[in-house]
Amino acid sequence: MKTARLFKTTLSETQLENSELNNLECLAGKTVLTSYPRRIVFELTNRCNFRCIMCGREATHFKTYDLPVSIISRFEPIYPYVEEVTLHGWGEGTLHPNLFEILEYLNKYPSLRKYFVTNGSTLHKITKAIIDFHVDLVAISLDGATAETNNSIRKGGNLKRQLASLSKLISEKERRNLNYPYINFVFTAMRRNLHELPDMLKLAHDLGIPEVKVVYLTVFNEGLLHESLVDSQDMVIKVFQEAEELAKELQIKLKLPPIQGSSETGNLRHESCGLLWRDIYIGSDGFLRSCQSSAKKLAHVSEYDNFKALWNSKNMQELRGIVNKDDLMPKQCFYCYHSSCANWNLHHSFSQIGLDFAPEWEAKEDELAQRT
């Protein structure tokens, strides 16, 4: 199962035992779990300082929230069991006003991986925190090897400035002879930038970045349909093959999505999903959702006195029982576009136009404060 995979680091005996049990319960399709999640995903904020053309944020309206630190501390009893905390969601997590406090707090658990995805605009401000608080993985979202292409997609970005900050982080890592953070590029492939993928590999090689991950553009508004790579297999195959050959030559790890029509998933609505077993996703409004790509709120964390009650709540049990059944799964899963689970043989993975693809984030701030 693809979604069972996580980055490998040295784990404690407690973490190993929990992860092994979690995998077994996932494979068995258990709906009530004895194990804890292997990963906690906190959406630190749904605010962002960019206006990327492909982001669903630009196709919806919502209130903005920063996840209260008190919610992160609620999970303290289970941190010794969990492999990884990922700080990622619909916003730029590094904008959270208490980011340093959060990283310092999580660093109390030395075997707990810390991982965030960032647009790279704040690297010059947080390099010291990344080093001091042992952030294990940093994924940098870049969508072009040239400033012209990247900045036209990631509006608000400045490729030259972001690469300068990244170079300083890499230099500091090398100066201290550290084996962290592991850094990769995440590239959203669309018609406008697909041809620059080989140059992205060259850029990664020049900087000493070991990995480039590619995800397909999913369209959230009709104005971007012309950028979609749906039904463009010949063009995609040509560029992917060139990129694979170059990656091998440069010794860069290249992660590519499957070619449309070639996935062994066939006509199933999505690949076998293990996220409801492996992960727990907490939005910036404090609501539990099945994953980042689901708009459905399952519960607010404040509604439960302990983690196991939340983890095995009625909604979670029901979803685990139907998420991989085409005839029973909810609409959110029926039209899955999650990069790890989507079936790229199907058109809905490339377009969410007319669907509820994003949370409402509708709770009032005073209500959220009262809940937490």
Salt bridges, closest charged atoms under 4 A:
ASP66 OD1 - ARG47 NE 3.02
GLU76 OE2 - LYS108 NZ 3.60
GLU83 OE2 - ARG38 NE 2.79
GLU83 OE1 - ARG113 NH2 2.94
GLU84 OE2 - ARG39 NH1 3.61
GLU84 OE1 - ARG113 NE 3.00
ASP132 OD2 - LYS128 NZ 2.47
ASP132 OD1 - ARG176 NH1 3.89
ASP136 OD1 - HIS134 NE2 3.30
ASP143 OD2 - ARG154 NH1 2.86
GLU172 OE2 - ARG175 NH2 2.80
GLU172 OE2 - ARG176 NE 2.71
GLU196 OE2 - HIS195 NE2 3.71
ASP199 OD1 - LYS202 NZ 3.72
ASP206 OD1 - HIS205 ND1 3.69
GLU211 OE2 - LYS255 NZ 3.59
GLU227 OE2 - ARG192 NE 2.77
GLU227 OE2 - HIS226 NE2 3.67
ASP231 OD1 - HIS347 NE2 3.16
ASP279 OD2 - ARG39 NH2 2.83
ASP279 OD1 - ARG278 NE 2.70
ASP285 OD2 - LYS297 NZ 3.74
GLU303 OE2 - ARG371 NH1 3.51
GLU367 OE2 - ARG371 NH2 3.07
